[in-house]
Amino acid sequence: MKACVLTWGCQLNAHRSEEIEGVLERAGYEIVSRPEEADVVILNTCMVRQRAEEKVVGRLGELWHLKKRRPLVVGVGGCMSQGRKEELLRYPAVDFLFGSANASEVPELIERAMRGERPVSLPRPDRIERLPVRRGNAFQAYVTIAEGCSHSCAYCIVPHVRGPLRSRPLPEVLAELRELAEAGYKEVTLLGQNVDAYGLDLRDGTNFARLLREVARIPIPRIRFTSSHPAYMTDETIAAIAEGGNICEHVHLAVQSGSDRVLRAMRRGYTREKFLRVVEKLRAAIPGVNITTDIIVGFPGETEEDFEETLSLIREARFGTVYAAMYSPRPYTPAAEMPDDVPPAEKKRRLEEVLAEARRIAQEINEAKLGRTEEVLVEGYLAGKGLYHGKTRDMRTVLLPGDEEWVGEFVWVKFQRATPGALYGEAVKEPVA
């Protein structure tokens, strides 16, 4: 039997798909990359944006046509299963549903579907399963340290579909990291919906700063983490990032808006001034830190003045990358009860302005690196460009001519050309001053 897992959404979802593949592989399935080759297709879904749901619905239509031609079992898991159960069961392509906290049941659910049942297993997410993992490569890995969120921002469906914050015990996380170190992994990303809130539910004194200090003792060259919430980015955490030699100089800190009025409506738990103070502390403690962010434009009630405050914050904070999106109402959220009063055309204009300003700043930041040499972890080959790609410690994309043997290795690169999204360079044998 062959199985294919399709993924939408965040890095937590990408890692959950690695776990679903691990569960299926352990049950005897061969993992394939294309639904056309599979006997079983699993859709691991996302509800953070309307667009992600639309893509899943489109894929279900494609799979229904495939099912008309040959036997095929289709299962849907993840956030849409938790939040769109009734709607999903109306699609004839769907054979079973499972939740975000019971991937271990997938083989059993497949067997039940093959017997003609249409099982639904959607337990309330109240624990983190430790599952086998079929990792994407042998040098980069994800490790989930916490799932769920107890912050309840007005626009966000995560608390509803993923449940409250649930942190893994510190010894369990460290044991998994030591296994990855022994296996020779060069880069590990620690994952959580609000990764810097790690430990707040454990009530044993464990927090994210303590975790980072423990991780700094493990011989993995690069440790990353995502995503951080400004309300939980403490001075202690900033110090731990600065002191940890293997903790990379990159912090993804989602601001969402530069307007205090909008931030209050979003229930973000901080002000513009507090956010900028955190940015200032990060830059003072961690030389060269790359701070990236998320922005939502067109939140209910956002005025032109509010939007201008967001643009001015982008200019002041000078983010390395801005991930921006137009607001779309999500079910089960307080914001869904608010009038969606910013017209679509205006949302689009604001989005384009944010992205243009972000690209301008990113170009300036990248140009300032020209002539420098930095260590790059080569991740793969881009056939369309005929170049290899990788990342610096501070999470900047680098493109360079190279060799297949470099994939998974550290290479010193001298930067020669810059665009807003990447640095282009040539490999050198040793660091150049």
DAWO-V895171 format. One line per field, one symbol per residue. phi: phi as a letter, one per 20 degrees, with the letter a starting at -180 (. if undefined). psi: psi as a letter, one per 40 degrees, with the letter a starting at -180 (. if undefined). A space follows every 10 residues. Layout:
phi=???
psi=???
//
This chain:
phi=.dccddccoe fffgffffff ffffffeoee ecedgfedec cddedccfcg ffffffffff ffffffffea fbdcddcnff ffdcgfffff effedbcbef cbffeggfff ffffenfcfc ccfffcbdfe cfcdffbecc bdcfdbcmbd emffedeggf ednfgcefgg gfffffffff ffenfebcde dagcfeegnf eelcnfbfff gfffffeefd gcddbadedg fdeegffgff ffeffeefeb cecfembddf ffgfffmfnb dgffffffgf ffffecgmfe ddbdcddnfg nfeffgffff fffgffflff bdedbffcfd fmdgffeefe eeggffgfff ffffffffff ffffffffef neccecefdr ddffdmceca cfgemdfcdb facgfffnde ceceecbccg daddacfcfb gdf
psi=hiihhihiai dddddddddd ddddddeeih hiehddeidh hhhhiiedid dddddddddd dddddddddi hhhhihaadd ddefddddee hedhdiiiae efddeddddd ddddeeigih hgihheihhh iihgidaeei iihhdiiihe dfideheddd deaihhhiid dddddddddd ddeehdhhhh iidgdeehed edfeehiddd dddddeehgh dhhiiiiihd degidddddd dddhdehifh hhghddiehd dddddefdei iddddddddd dddddghehh hiiihhifih ehiddddddd dddddddgid ihhiihhhhh ieidddeihg ehiddddddd dddddddddd dddddddeeh eihihhhhda hhddefiiia iidefhhhhi iaideeheih hhhhhdiiid eihhaiiidi hh.
//
